[in-house]
Amino acid sequence: MSSAAKPFPPKRILGRRELVDFPAFALREVEAKVDTGAFTSAIHCTNIHIETAPGQAPVLVVNLLDPGHEGADGQPLTFTEFALRDIRSSNGDVQERYVIRALVRLYGEDFEAEFSLSDRSDMKYPVLLGRSLLRQGRFVVDVARRNLSAKTLARAATRRTQR
């Protein structure tokens, strides 16, 4: 008795830039750069520090994105589950960074991915989507295109309202 191999779902295309949502943080349409050279995704944070209350587990406290971003209220976020890892930056330097797991929404589907936390204020895009997320979502990248996830959802919504 042989079992047939389960077919893989079709691959979806992402552009070199995408608008992503972080539902757990109530953030919508955050600009993200798709980076096939990065393994781990990254998100812009400031004031990254650990707080420890006597007799309790350490808590990671961050300010996510800049206050000027729609939905970012400047209030610190706390995480009880996090890791400290060595992350190699694009220039080859290894930095110790905190890593969290977060839900990111693309094509209307939520993916749980690891995000390293770093100050990306000198970068054009506050979020970087790395290979581990691309592999998980079976995404391929068309560098000539942008915002395919958001455009696909907008077209689908328009078709629904026209019916």
Order of alpha helices (4+ residues) and beta strands (2+ residues): beta-beta-beta-beta-beta-beta-beta-beta-beta-alpha-beta-alpha
